[in-house]
Structures are given as C-alpha cells and as structure tokens.
Amino acid sequence: MQAKLKVLLIGSGGRESAIAFHLRKSPLLSELKVYPGNGGFPDSEVLQSGSFEVLSKQSVQTFLKSNPFDFVVVGPEDPLVAGFADWAGELGIPVFGPDSYCAQVEGSKDFAKSLMTEANVPTAEYKTFTEYSTSLKYIESKPLPIVIKADGLAAGKGVTVATDRAMAVNALKEIFEDNKFGESGRQVVIEEFMDGQEASIFAVSDGKSYFLLPAAQDHKRAYDGDQGPNTGGMGAYCPAPIVTEEVLSVVRKKIFDPMFETFREKGHPYRGLLYAGLMISSEGRPRVVEFNCRFGDPETQCVLSMLDGDLLELLYKASTGKIEDVKASVKPGAATVVVLAAQGYPDSYEKNIPLDLPETVGQNTYLFHAGTLKKDGKVFSSGGRILGVVAYGSDLKSSVSQAYSLLEKIRAPKTFFRKDIAHRAL
C-alpha cells in the first residue's frame, strides 16, 4: 500500500461531511478533494462546479484521466447504481463502493428481494408487479397494513405503508398511471407489513471478509413522539440496545454471511458498504426491510464517531481486498446525532437561512454540514436538513445531553429539531 493517498470524495450531505472529517485524521491521507461538497467544506477541498457529471461514464473517466486520484469514496447511491465503481475500476482506480451489479441491491427492490430469497435471508413476503390491474387485484386479497414500493431509486419517497385500501390504491395509481417515479416505477414490489423496531447495521466488506459497525436507530418522523411525515431522518443514536448480542449473532449468520456468499457465487464479490435496514420483532427476530449500497444518513454521522481505527485505511483496504490487515474496533460508550432542519421540511421549506454557528471545542462534539452553502464567507441553508449535531459520550445519556447543549448554541431562525432523539433507549 502507498504511504500516502490522494482521495476524491463524492457527495454533498451530512454523511460526506462526517466521512471527510474522519478521513482527514488519517496519516495515510496526502490530499482530499470533494465534489460537489457543501458550505461546511474548506474552499481548498471543493472541486470547481461543473468539473464532471457524476452519472456520466465519459465525463467521469475524462476527469479522472486528467486529474488522477489514488482512491475514490462514493457517498450517495445514484453514482454507484449508474456504475461509478466500474468506470473508475477500468482506469485502475480503487473505489469504496460496490460495482453496478452489486449496487442493484439498492437500485432495484425486486433484485434485492429475489437475491434475499435465493440466499434464504429473512425478510417480508413479497410479490413484484409490472401492471396496475394485477397489482390491484393482489392487494384486495391481502391484509392491511400493506407496503407498496416503487422498484427503483426514488430518493426515499417511493414507499407507502398503506393502512387502508384507498391509500394502497392511490399509491399504485401514482406509480403506474401517474408515472410519479418515472423509470423507477416500471415495477412495484408489494410486501407484507412487518411490525417491530427498526435498526440499521453497516458492514464494510472487501468481498471475502467484513467489519461490522455498531447498530444505529434512526428517527424518520419529523416531530417529537414519532409524529408527522416521514423524512430522510431527524436524528440517530448508536449502539441501539434493541440489537443485543443474540440478535447480532443472527444478523451475521442469517443475513450478512449468506448475502455476501451469494454475491461471490454470482461472480461479483461485494466490495464497499452494505447497509442492512432491519425490523426486529418483539421476540428479537430480525428481518430485512431493505438493503442499501452505501452509508446511511444521518446514522453515519454518529456511527463513525464510534470507530476506533483509521477510516481511510479501512475503506481503502476494503476496496483492495485486504480488510483483515486493518486494526479496527468499536469504542465503548455511545454517540448521538440530532438534525437541524428548515421550517416546513420535508415539504416546502425555508431556504437561505443565515446560520450563526458556535465553535466545537474538544474531541467529542461535531457539527456536520448537510444542506448548506457559502456566500461571501458566510454560511446559509440550502436544503431541508441543514446540520447534523453529533456528540460522543461515555454512555447514551451523556452523548444526548452534549448534542442538545451544542444545538442550543446555534443561532438559526426558521429551523426546528426533534427534542426526543434516543427516547426509546433512555
């Protein structure tokens, strides 16, 4: 392995802000560049706007030929599903992120479900449809609630948990007749509803071995008490007590082991991050809700602060097939992230909110930028989720307390945040 690595990070959210923060701590890093970035990155790290098109093979390869990097870390799913890892791989550049075949585990719900069935991975009963009429007939014969998913990528908006027939019919109509999700709605996956508590577990894999990061629990609803509309995530904490050692053992043996083995059998060893979104029943039985082919957000912001080791080394060696050489472990204690969002999010929300941000002093609290931009040296909001406020502590209670203490120091009008992150575990 080279002594120093010039690294390109793709993405613009809180997830990428957190990844960059931990990459910068590595003695293996010679230079970090990010594209497209956000208002929290130093100007010197952000590539010029329009440098390349992340979803275009020709544009990506032309850029990488004239601007060589030793390693690329891809944050979001779209470039991975499009084939970014394949394109860079053709130029001999290792990428943290799976090839386009493996990335279908997020890019197509039907692909993921059929692979889970083949691997005998526990998940909800399902059926896939390509027509409105046949899908309509199917839901009439099934109990409620029922889950309806557009097959492809839909920016987290393609899933409906229908609690009555009218809601289910409307979801199918939006997908098939109104073409709400375009190409992503060519197929629909209809699943039985699973009850329980959700948890997220990230596995960093080199195709042969994998390293598990601690389980996190995300808060999807916009308001306290799990009320309001679903969002991209209003906060998270880890480790999640719902994932006991017994549950984790089942997750390894029944979920990650067979999935990675099945990818190997297909001739596509999975190199990158495999995110298992789990539903854990009251009896402690884990089943897969979904797989993602990248780090989750906002969970990554707190999960990475639990890593005791060199993140750059871990990701690089996962990408080059040598993860067993890495000395990495999970710290004791706990971590929390609370999201500061713009008023109105996740619907129509306030924009260009001026942000007066405090200094983060010490090693245990962090501000990760998500939807921000810089204008004349000042920081403004540019998205619905603006900041991730993260704290690491000796236990969950102290990490939650530290995160909220830092949050109270932020001056930002027309914003809101949940005040009960981690309530299930406290």
N, C-alpha and C positions, 0 to 999 in steps of 0.2 A: 504493500500500500504506500502511496505517495506520502511524503511528510506533510504536505500542505495541499489543501483543496480550494479551488475557486468554484463557488457554488451559486447556482441560479435557483431562486425560489419563485414558483408560480402561484399567484393568488393575491387577494386584496382584503381579506377579512380578519377577524379576531384570531381565527385559527392560525393564519400565516404570521400574524404579529407574535403569537406565542412561540411558534416554531422558530422564527427568526431570533427571538430573544435567547432561546436555548442553544441554537446553532452558534451564536456569537461567543458563547462561553467555551467553545471547543478549541483546544490548542492545535487541532488539525485544520482550522479554517484560515485560509490566506486572504480571501475576499468574498463578500456576499453581495449579490445583486438580487433585486426583487422586481417582479413585473406582474400586474401593473402597480401593486402596492397601495398604500393609503396615507392619510395625513400623519400617521404615527411613525413612519419610517424616516430615517435621516435622508435628506435630499441626495447625498452621495451614494446611497444604496439603490435608489429607484431609477430604473432604466427609462429612457425618454419615451413619452407617449407615442404610440404608433410604431414601436420598434419591430413588432411582428404580430401576426394573428395566431393566437394560441390554438385555434381549431383548424388551422390550415397546414397540411404537411409541407407543402412547398415553402411557405413563409417561415415556418419553424426551422426547417433544415437549412434554408438560405441564411437565416440569422445565426444559427449555431456553427455553420461553416466559417462565417466571417468573425464571429465572436465566441471563440472556443471556451467551454467550461469543462471542469473535471467531473462535475456531478450536478444533477438537476433534481430538485424536490418539488413534486407537484402537489399542491394543496387541494384544489377542487376536483370534482368528479368529471365534469364535462370534457376537459382535455384528455383524461385517461380513457374515457369511453371512446373518444374520437380516434385515439391511437398515439398519443404523445410519446409514451414509453417506447413504442415500436419505432417511431420516426427517429428519436434520439439514439436508440439502440443500433439502428442502421449505420449511424455515424460513429459507433463505438463509445458513446457517452452513457454511463450508467445513470438510471433514473430511479428515484424512490417512488414507486407506483407501479401497479400491475400492467401487463400488456392488454391490448384491447379485447382479447378473448376473455381473460380473467375479469376485466372491468365490467363485462356484461352482468356480473353478479349484482351490480347496482343499476346498470343501464337497461336491464330487462327483468321485470318481475317474474315473467314466465320462465326465462332462462334460470334464474335463481331457484325458483320453486322446483323445476324439473331436476336440477342438479341436487337439491336437498333430498328429493325423493329417491334419486339414484344412490345417494350416499347414506340413505336411511337416517337423515338428520331430523330431529323432532321439530315439527312446525305445524301450522294450521292446515286443515283440509282445504283444498282449493280446486278450482277449475278455471280454464282460460277460454275466452270467447273472442270471436272476431266480428260478431254480428249483434245488433241491438235486439232483434226479436228472440234469438235463442238465449241471450243473457237474461232477458226479461222473464222468460218462461222459467229459467233456473231459479231466480230469486223468489219466485212465487212458491216454490216448493221447500224453501229453506227457512229456518227460524231466525228471528231477529234478536239482537243486532246482527248485521252482516257487513263485511268490509269489502269495499269496491276500490280497486286500484288501477289507474292508467298504467299500462305496461312499462312505458319508458320514463326518462327523466322529466320531472315536472316541477323542479325547484321546490320540492316538499309540499306541493299543492295538489297532487294527483290522487290523494287518498281520502275516501269518505267512509266514516263509520256510521252507517245508516241505522237509526233507531226505529224508523217506521218505513212502511212500503213506499210512501210518496217520496221520501228522501232518497231511497235506493233508486227508484225510477228516474228521479231528476238527475242523480249522479250518472246513470247510464246514458241518459239523453244528452247531457252536457258533453260526454266523451264521444259518443258515436254520432249523434245528429248535429250538435252544435260545433263539433270539432274543436272544443275548447283547448285541447292539448296537442293539436296538430299530429305530427308523426308519432308522438309519444302515446297517442290514444288509438293507435291502429288495433291494439289488442287490449282486453280488460281481464284482469285477474280478480276473481271473486273468492273470498276466503271466509271461513267460519271466524266468528269473533272469539278472541282469547281474553280471558279475564285474569287479572293479577297485577303485579307491579313490574314496570319496565326497568331495564338496566342496560348499559352499554359496556361492551368489553372490546378492547383493541388488541389485536395480535400483530406484531411486527414479524414478518416471515421472509426467509431467504429462499423459499421453495422446498427446503428439507427440514429445517428447524424453525421454531418460532419463540418469541418472547412476549409474554402477556403483561400488559399494563393493568393497573388496578381498575376494578369495575366502578363505573360512574352512574349516577342517576340524574337525568335531565328533567327540567320543568318546562313543559311545552305550552301550557296555558298562559295567557297574557297577565292574568291578575291573581292576587292572593287567593289561597284556598282552592287552587286549580280551577278557577273560573275564567270565563271569557273565551275568545277564539284561540285556536292553535297558532303557534308562532314557530319560528326557527329554533326557539329555545331561549328562555329568560334567565337561565342560570343552571348550575350543576354542582355536584359535590362528589368527592370520592375519598376513600373507598365507600361503596354502597353496602350497608350492612345486610341488605336482602341477599347479596351474593356471599353466602357462607362458604367455608372450605369445602363442604359437601357439594354445594351447588357448583362451585368452581371445578371440582373434580369431574362432575358430569359434563360441564361445558367443554372441558378439554377432550374427554373421551368420546362424547357423543356428537359434538358439534365441530370443534376446530380440527381434531385429528382426521375424521372422515372427509371433511371438506378439502383439506389440503391434500390428502391422499387421492381424492377424486380428480383434483386439478392436475396432479402429477400423472395420473393414468391417462388423462386427456392429452398429454404431451405439452402442457402449459403449467410448469411449476409456478406457484403463486409467490411473486416477489413484491413486497410492499406491505401496505396496511390493510388487514381485513377487519372490518368493524362488524361485530355481531350485535344487532339490536334484539334484546331478549324480552320475553314476557315470562315472569316467574310466578307460578301459581301459589296459592296459599299453602299447598303441600310441599313447596320448594322444588317444583318440577319446571326446569327451564325449557322453553321452546323459542324458536327463531321467528321474530316478527319480520325482520329484513336483514340483509347484508349490505354494507357499503364498502366501496373500494378505496376509501380514504379516511383520514382523521375526521371525527365528528366535531361540530362546533355548536355550542360553546364548550362541550366536555373537554376537548383537548387543552383548553386554557388552564384548567385545574389539574388534569391528569398528568401533564408534562412536568408540573412542579413536584410531582411525587417520584420522578425518576432520579435514581442515584446512579449516575453514569454519564457518559459523553453521548449526547443525542446524535451529533454528526457521525461519530464512529458507528453507532448502532444502525442508523439509516443507510450509511454507505456500505457497510458490510452486509446488511440485509440485501442490498441491491446487487452485490457481487458474490453472493453465495457463501458467506463466511461468518454468519451470525454467532456461531459457537465460540469464536475467538473473543467476543466482546464481554467485558466485565461490567454487567449492568444489573441493578436490583431495584427494588421498590423501597422507598423510605418508610419509616414508621410515621404515624401522625395522619393528618387529613388536609385536604385542600378544597376550597370553595371558589366558585366564580358567580358573580351577580352581574347581570346585563343591564346597562343603562340604555333605555330605548326612547325614541322620539314619540311625542304625544300623537296618538292615532294609530300607531303601529299595532297589528300587522296590516291594517287597511291603509287608507290615505293618511300620510303622516307629515308632521312639520319638517321642513328642510332648512339648511343653512343656519342652524342654531349655533351661536357663539359659545365656545367651550373654555371655561377657566379651570385649568387642571392643576391639582397640587403636585408637588414633588413626591415621588415614592422613595422613602428613606429606608435603608436596611435591606435584608435579603428575602423577606417573606411576604411582601405585598407588591403587586404589579398592576399597572394599567395597560391593557392591550387594546389598541385601536381596531375598530371594525369599519363602521360607516363614517369615516372622517376624511377631510381634505384640508390642505393648507392654502391660505390666501394671504399674501403679503406678510408671511411669517406667523400668522395667527391660524388657530385650528377651529374648523366649523364642522357641523354634522353634514353627512351626505347620504346617509342611509337610515333604515328603520332601527336597526341595532347599532348603537353608536360606539359603546365601550364595553369591555369586559373588565370587571374589577375583581382581582384574584388575590387570595391570601392562603398561605400555608401555615399550619399550626400544629402543635403537639397533639391536639385532638380536634374533632369536628367543631365543637362549640367555640374553641378559640379561633379557628380559621374563619368561621361565620362572623364572629364578632369583629375581627380585624378587617374583613372585607367591607362590612357595613360602616365601620369607622372611617375607612378611606373614602367610601362612597359619599358620605355626608360632607366631605370637604370639597366635592366637585360643585362648581357653580355653572349650571346649565338650565336655562329656562325652558319650559315646554317639553320636559322629559319626565319619564317615570321609571320605576323599577319595582320588582316584587320584594316584599319585606319578609317573606317566609321561605326563602331558599333553604333546603335541607330539613324542612319541618318534619318529614317522615322519619328522620333518623335522630332527631334531637329529643 
